[in-house]
Amino acid sequence: MTKKTVLVIGSNSFSGADFIDYLLQATDYQVIGVSRSPEKSAVFLSYLQRADLAKRYQFHQLDLNHDMARLCTILDQEQPAFIINFAAQSEVAPSWENPGQWFQTNGVAIAELGSFLCGKKWLERYVHISSPEVYGSCEGVVLEDAPLNPSTPYAASKAAGDLFLFTLAKQFNFPMVMIRSTNVYGAGQQLFKIIPRTAIYLKLGKTIELHGGGVAVKSYIHIRDISRGELAAMEKGTNGSIYHLSPDDGVSVKGVVETICTKMDIAFESATRMVDERPGQDRAYVIDSTRARSTLGWKPEISLESGLGKVIDWVEENWQEIKTTPLEYQHIP
């Protein structure tokens, strides 16, 4: 039998790269990666270290906003059974400065892609990576049917794309499932994110700024647990469904930074300072993942304590390259 193909959009993203790495290890799928940026080094794309498995992988550098016609041609040629889309403008703070760019990528391009894919007989399932940011500020436990109440341009743009895809699912039985996962982390993550940045700043002797004192509660979950859940949803999910992927409990940003400081034997008080909160920052992301656990047989397996240790080890092992890599967010229109 011909092996099925999975096409991963946003393959150079942190989440996309780990999903590809997991696919190549755990399955025999043929895998196609699509990203607007050229492939990074194996420090950030771990699957590039697997020469034997990479024979089942091919890469295309394409931008959803400028190369949609070329992407559609490849899709018709390859006819992947599964498509999983990680591509997004995903940072909150800069979305206030260029909201149109966020809506172009997260709304308009998604509408164009979804319209092209709708009705394609070869497509078994389209997996869309959304964000719990679309729920806005919430209290208590958030279920999949919670109303959308975005509080930033980023969240509003993601909600727009989500709503269009659900329109296709309702009106034309578009075979879509949606993933909303909480704060992912792990080796290979963008260096400006709080967990790798904390380890890097501690090594550099730089002060770590905690917005709002670091009291915002996040539900940190290791990227490999997320990749396992995404694969389960891709293979076993129910079309038209949303699946939350989250840990059992939330923890404050301050608590995470304190843990990293302890593991690296550096005093938290001397390594940090409190600064004002960013506009639109939601204070809590504690979303319920009962549906994924009960219907997909998924649950997180990597503890925060273990996962943070793995990130520290990754920074230490790859320090020569990491210390020469830009540590701030680099905006690409």
Secondary structure by P-SEA (a helix, b strand, c coil): ccbbbbbbcccccaaaaaaaaaaacccccbbbbbbcccccccccccccccccccccbbbbbccccccaaaaaaaaaaacccbbbbcccccccccccccaaaaaaaacaaaaaaaaaacccccccbbbbbbbccccccccccccccccbbbccaaaaaaaaaaaaaaaaaaccccbbbbbbbcccccccccccccaaaaaaaaaacbbbbbccccccccccccaaaaaaaaaaaaccccccbbbbbbccccccaaaaaaaaaaaacccccccbbbbbbccccccccccccccccccccccccccaaaaaaaaaaaaaaaaaaaaaccccccccc
